C-alpha cells in the first residue's frame, strides 16, 4: 500500500506539471493570435513585440512555478551573479548543454533581471515540428538552424539581422555544443568532439563538447554594437558523477528533475564586456569561444573532483577566492499569478462542449496552420511587410537539400495502401530521412578518416551502419549495393558502345540488306505507278483536244 502511494505521489510530481504546461498551450496560442490580429491592424510592429514579450514571460513564469516552486532543488549561483542582477541588459547567453533543463536555467536567471520575456533561442530545426510550441517559438523571434549543415550560416546571419531590426532588449541564448553532452546516449558525439580537437592539435575536453562557432560568430559580428555583454554560463548538476568508479553520468531530464532526482543545481556566471572579445575576424571569435569552453571543462572537473562538497552548506570549488556562492529562491508571488491566470482562462475551454471542440481544433489544426504560416510569413514577427529576403526566413534552397518528397510519399503509399497518412506525418517522415542521412554521412566520413582515405566507398557506409547499431540492415544494404553495381556496369557498357543486342553483327547486316532491298522495290513500284498515271492523264488530255477540234470543224461547215 505504501509503495502504491509513493508511486502515485511520484507520478503526480511529474504528471501535474506536464498536464498543466501542455494543457495551457492552446490558451497561450489563442492569446497570441488575438494580440497579433489586433496589433497588426491598429499598431506598429514594436507594440506587437512588447505584447508578445509579456505573453511569453507569463507562460515562462508558469514553467518556473513548477521548476522552482514545485520541486525542492537547491540552486546555487557562483561568479558574477551580482552584476547581472543589477540592471537590464542586451546580452549573448552561451552555455554548456547537458539536459533539457538547461533551457529553464536561462529563465531562472532572466527573471531576476526582469528580462524573462526578452529571451530568444537559437534552436535546431527539428524542434520546429513540436506541436504549437515550434510555431510559437518561431513567431517569438527564435532562430532555427540545421545541425551539421555548413551552408546554414546564411540563415543564422539573416536571423541575427532580424533580431537587430526588432530593436528590443534581448537575451540571445546559444548552446554552442549543438547537442547535449550525454555519456550514456550520445557517446558518438563525445568521440567526434575529441577526434575533432585532436585533428586540430587541441586539447580534447572531458566534460563538454567542442563548440560549434557558427551561430556565435554570426551573433557577435551582427550584434556587437547592440549587445552590452556576453553571459558565459556553466551549468553543473549534482549526482552526475560516480565518485567511486570515476565515471561521468547523464544529467537529469525534465521529468527526472521534476521527480526530485536532483537535489542541487550549480550555475557559474561570468559576465564579459563586448569590447573585451576579439572580434576582428571569425577565427579570433572561434578561438575565444574555444578558450571559454576550455575553462568550462576545467571548472566541471574541479566540481566533480571536489569530494567534500556534500558536507558543505555552500559549495566552494571555484579557484576564484572572491567567489561567494549564494542560494537563490524564487518568491511565489513571481509565478503564482501567471499560474492562476492561465489555469482559469483554460477552464472555459475544458468545461463547455463548444470550448472543448475549439480546444481540440487548436491542437489538431494549430500545428499544420502554423507550418503554413511559417512558409507564408517566414519572419519572426509575422508581419508581411517585413518579410523581405534580407529579413530572415528560408527559401527554396532548403528543399534542394532534402530527400525528394515525392519518392518518400510513394514509399509511404506502397507500404500503407489501406491506411491514410496525414500530411504532417509525411513531412515528419521526410525530416527523419534527412536526419538519418546526415547522421550516416557523418559516421561514414569518420570511418573514411580512420582508414586514411580521401573518398567514401560503399564499404565505409556499411561499416557506419554497424557502428550506429543497424546490423540487421546489413544484408539488404549489401544486396542493394550489388544491384547498383550491376546497373552501373551496364551503363558503362552502353557508354563505351559495347553490344547490347541479342543479334550478331552478321545477322544485323543481313537484315539491313533485306530492308534496303524492300525499300528499293517499293520505290521502283512507286515510280512505275506514277509513270502509268502520267500516261493516262496525257491520253485523256489528247482525247479532249481531238474532240474539241472535231466540234470546231463541224461548226465551220455550217
Secondary structure, 3 states (H helix, E strand, C coil): CHHHHHHHHHHHHHHHHHHHHHHCHHHHHHHHHHHHHHHHHHCCHHHHHHHHHHHHHHHHHHHHHHHHHHCCCEEEEEECHHHHCCCCCCEEEEECCCCCCHHHHHHHHHHHHCCHHHEEEEEEHHHHHCCCHHHHHHHHCCEEECCCCHHHHHHHHHHHHHHHHHCCCCEEEECCCCCCCCCCCCHHHHHHHHHHHHHCCCCCCCCCCCCCCHHHHHHHHHHCCCCCEEEEEEEEECCCEECCCCEECCCCCHHHHHCCCCCEEEEEEEEEEHHHCCCCCHHHHHHHHHHHHHHHHHHHHHHHHCCCHHHCCCCCCCCCCCCCCEEECCCHHHCHHHHHHHHHHHHHHHHCHHHHHHHHHHHHHHHHHHHHHHHHCCCCCCCHHHCCHHHCCCCCHHHHCCCCHHHHHHHHHHHCCCCCCCHHHHHHHHHHHHHHHHHHHHHHHHHHHHCCCCCCCHHHHHHHHHHCCCHHHHHHHHHHHHHHHHHHHHHHHHHCCCCCCCCCHHHHHHHHHHHHHHHHHHHHHHHHHHHHHHHHHHHHHHHHHHHHHHHHHHHHHC
